[in-house]
Amino acid sequence: MKIALIGYGKMGHMIEEIARKRGHEIVSIIDIGNQDDFDSPAFASADVAIEFTSPTAAYDNYLRAFRHGVKVVSGSTGWMKDHKAEVEALTKDGAHTLFWASNFSIGVAIFSAVNRYLARIMNQFPQYDVEMEETHHVHKLDAPSGTAITLAEDILAEVGRKQSWKLGTTVWDDGHVDGSAEHEERELLINSVRHQEVPGIHTVSYDSEADKIMITHDAHSRKGFALGAVLAAEYTRDHRGLLTTSDLFKF
């Protein structure tokens, strides 16, 4: 398979390494300094482009890839608030193809399935209040993480006593704290921590006067995310439309 990379940071380098080991060809690498390469024959030859950039750049990257008929796998978060409707229209009936996920880790896919199942159970027990905490490296500026938002939305779909999620505090290594933990009873609180080089930790907790139930996914490295992105690209090559991990992993 021919793969183009959009974004060549740590994740891009790791994806390149795994893709080559799995026998794929990297035909184009686009980063900040060579944006004109979107219009190159090499980029247009790609079966799939794997995109890991920033919330502000992601949507425009999709458009530039779609103009050349290139399918996109993307792990960029934060763009859906402003561009969800446009992407749904662009991918309707398979006109263009985007495989998007807030997290490509196989472990997170399993964790998400457990999260949904636990939420269905806990909907029956209103004495438990549910909260979340996510921890990432200090270079991650957005909060909460896209994975935390996805997990929260899955909980909201199952737990009737929660109507929306709310960002609580964000604690940084230098000691300062942004935000507030104050929230209404109907709000699912998500607290964030930005610590050293942590790849990602997500914890969902259900707390009552009697006891506390917690589930946690703790990533040891970014390799799981990179492998998942390449697996998604392999899947996307033969599928069309708006795709996500629930299409790839049938739990």
Secondary structure, DSSP 8 states (H G I E B T S, - for coil): -EEEEE--SHHHHHHHHHHHHTT-EEEEEE-GGGGGGGGSHHHHT-SEEEE---HHHHHHHHHHHHTTT-EEEE---S-HHHHHHHHHHHHGGGSS-EEE-S---HHHHHHHHHHHHHHHHHTT-TT-EEEEEEEE-TT--SSS-HHHHHHHHHHHHH-TT--EEEEEEEEETTS-EEE-----TTEEEEEEEE-TT---EEEEEEE-SS-EEEEEEE-S-SHHHHHHHHHHHHHHTT--SEE-HHHHS--
